[in-house]
Amino acid sequence: CLSNFTFLPCPAVSYMPLTKSASAGPRLDNDKLYRYSYSAEVGLNRLTGSTRGNTGFRISSDVDISLIWRNPEIQDEQLLRLQISNVEVESVGKRSRKNNIFHGSSAESILGKVRLEALQRPFMVLWKMGKIRSLYAHKAEPSTIKNLKRGVAILSFSKLKYSICNLQADASGKCLVEYKATKDHVIRTKHLDTCKTQEMGFTTQSPVLGISGKSTSETVITLENGIIKSADVEETHILSINARHKAATKVLSRQSLMLKKIEVGPTEAAGKDVASVVKSLDDKLMSVGVMVEKVKTKCKGCPNLMDTWKAVRSQLEPGSLSKAEAPRSFLTLLHSLRKASKSEILTVLRNCSKTVLPQLVDAVTSAQTPSSLSAILEFLNFSKKEGLVLQERFLYACGFASHPTETMLQSLLDLSQGQIGSTEIKESIVIIMGALLRKLCLKGACELPTVLKVKEMLLAGPDSTQMESEVQMYLLALKNALLPEGVPILAKYAESEVGAFSTIAITALQRYDPQLIIPEVKKTLNRIYHQNKRIYEKNVRAAAADLIMSSNPSYMEVKNLLLSIGHLPHEMNKYMLSKVQDILRFEMPACKLVRQVMKDMVSHNYDRFSKTGSSSAFSGFMARTADVTCTYNLDILYSGSGVLRRSNMNIYGQGNNALLHGLQVTIEAQGLESLIAATPDEGEEELESFAGMSALLFDVQLRPVTFFKGYSDLMSKMFSMSGDPISVVKGLILLTDHSQVIPLQSGLRASAEFQGGLAIDISGGMEFSLWYRESKTSVNNRGALVVIGNVTVDTDFVSAGVEVGFETEATLDFITTVQFSEYPFLVCMQMDKTTFPFRYLSTNQILGDQLVPGSEFPLHQENSNMCKKVFEQAW
């Protein structure tokens, strides 16, 4: 093998060559014509379940092969003439006459007269030293026809000489091929995972939400007197949705070549070189290459963008976003947008009702084509304050982009440097630039000019301004970007005197690989937690403790954390105790070290581990399937007076050897003790009244939302508070996005498109009643998910396709009720999911429809006891 491919799967074993004088390929006798029967078929179906979606077709013919010219000096350089005849096209699999479009149809009626003539027109192959060096055909022939001829040529002239493995180009691309040869048989295995093709697709960066593929290709050749007697190819491609591997498609491609007879053939042509011989035989023949060409197909009768929009817009009204019809319509619109021009997209945008326009902005941005990006940037006016909702929806869709480009990042950079009507939008632009920066770096584009420019801007950002809101903006952008160079900057701001800076910096560091939390950073975190230099707010100290425990802590770090319990503010004692117990119960990475430390009775004793309070930390499983494990954790920290200080909910998805931070919703409150005539905790005496909510969704940090800030704002909102939740993020998100062209050895091409759309509505609220001395915080999550995969083979004269997927609708609510009329105050946490449907989809049908029962997720026993008391008093 070539040295560059030594890591590829070619076994280091040896096989006997055919003979000492064996040629590298078939040596045809002159003046003879070899007639073969040939067939190429492709079948598409679901991997499991219903067979109703199975579809495909077979092209069969005769193929005449004869030697036209042989280089007198190099016997293994031959020019061969091939001609296809007696073409037939039929369905693969059993179908009724009514459902069989091929029944009673001739090859000419299916292919058309021009294509059939082109397919049956002779073409040439230059075979030299075991490889097809050139294929000669009429350049004007349709690409589909030239591709089919390539498939015939590849099978007719396979390398027969012994070789362990070799890099070869054929219709599938440039691939590593392995040969096993005996006297009369050759087995050719193509390692399809090594193939490099001319058409590059894209895929979702998160493996949890992505698509997995498995491909095989094997050719079995039987020889007779050094000539191919028969050759059979079987090639399979399986594509499955990682979140549900049961939703999978299979492409099965077969080729067969069988020698029928040998007849008298044409005589060899005279000539010194290949070019002159080819020209003398047919001056229209040109070398067209071995790998398949792109096939441009026109969809006859397909709706244009405006027609598609009219058909789906009613399902995209705000009231429909919790139903599966919304993301399904979103995906339909997305496909149409990706084929549309800028002017078509602008026409739809300018003729859209106000209620549906935000959802249309989601779709246009998610299309991620040059036309769609140009259209949406022209449509939105960032210099005006009025379009804030649409502008933010555009920015969030950019943040969730499946395959962002440098152009998209440059567009946001230009916007950030231009006139912006809203401060909130400017913050969102910079925060989302951090998310795009990370995604571009993950796909190896970290050295692009715009990426370098934005990287420099974000790293210098926190120190470039004195405005607190702008410092927070840059820290949140760094939280998205996760640049290794950002670790020292975040560590510096973790020790800031401004609590908000510290919290953002530490939670940003929590997202980094633990290997990047170097000893210097750990020293900073320990200084914060143990307050070696100054007093810190409780939520800052708690965040520092969480990060220490999750970053490969040392024995002494864990011991010092445990020894601190009992010397902390009352509620923080309970929080830290609950955090240690959660690490042990849920068997987190630090659990072994914690158990080791707890063998020391000074660290682990009744006095230390019997602290009471309402703060808590709890982790559990939301779902465990063969494909994905979904976990959650809830951390609640209260002030000593019973007012919520911090509520942090996280949901993670783990599958395909990867982790996805699906959701983080944090509610923070401070400075509310004066409302109930309570004493603030140490270090929090001068804090301004504040409550707000921050969300991280699918690894993208969004701009935080403020409920109120300042005492006057608090009082005005308390008297006008309706109890209605405030929207944090609402819209349509393209979660899964996979596009791939699979060139088959037969010359046919399969196209795979897998998209997953999520309609989501996350809101949060905080109610505060002085009369009833009760506070209530809520986080409400509504969503509908649809994932659909389509695999098609389109030859421009006949198409076949299969569809798979699934859909679901779900609601998840997290409510915390605190009654502080007496001490110890009562705290009840509830985390509920409603009963929701789950459906497997296939081509135009629902394969399975089941209801998943609702449930209340378990929390610790103390919470259950508290909830009973709270609801007993309510009744």
Buried (B, 14 or more C-beta within 10 A) or exposed (E): BEEEBEEBEBEEEEBEBBEEEBBBBBBBEBEBBBBBBBBBBBBBBBBEBBEEBBBBBBBBBBBBBBBBBBBEEEEBBBBBBBBBEEBBBBBBBEBEEEEBEBEEBEBEEBBBEEBBEBBBBBBBBBBBEBBBBBBBBBEEBBBBBBBBBBBBBBBBBBBBBBBBBBBBBBBBBBBBBBBBBEEEEBBBBBBBEBBEBEBEBEBBBBBBBBBBBEBBBBBEBBBEEBBBBBBBBBBBBBBBBBBBBBBBBBBBBBBBBBBEEEEEBBEBBEBEEBEEBBBEBBEEBBBBEBBBBEBEBEEEEEEEBBEBBEBBBEBBEEEBBBBBBBBBBBBBBBBBBBBBEBEBBBBBBEEBEEEBBBBBBBBBBBBBBEBBBBBBBEBBBBEEBEBBBBBBBBBBBBBBBBBBBBEBBBBBBEBBEEEBBBEBBBBBBBBBBBBBBBBBBEEEBBEBEBBEEBBEBBBEBBEEEEEEEBBBBBBBBBBBBBBEEBBBBBBBBBBBEEBBBBBBBBBBBBBBEEEEBEEEBBEBBBBBBBBEEEEBBBBBBBBBBBBBBBBBBEEEBBBBBBBBBBEBBBBBBBBBBBBBBBBBEBEBEBBEBBEEBBEEEEBBEEEBBEBEBBBBBBBBEBEEEEBBBBBBBBBBBBBBBBBBBBBBBBBBBBBBEBBBBBBBBBBBBBBBBEBBEBEBBBBBEEBEBBBBBBBBBBBBBBBBBEBBBEBEBBEEBBEEBEEEBEBBBBBBBBBBBBBBBBBBBBBBBBBBBBBBBBBBBBBBBBBBEEEEBBBBBBBBBBBBBBBBBBBBBBBBBBEBBBBBBBBBBBBBBBBBBBBBEEEEBBBBBBBEBBEBBBBBBBBEEEBEEEEBEEEEBEBBEBBEEBBEEBEEEEE
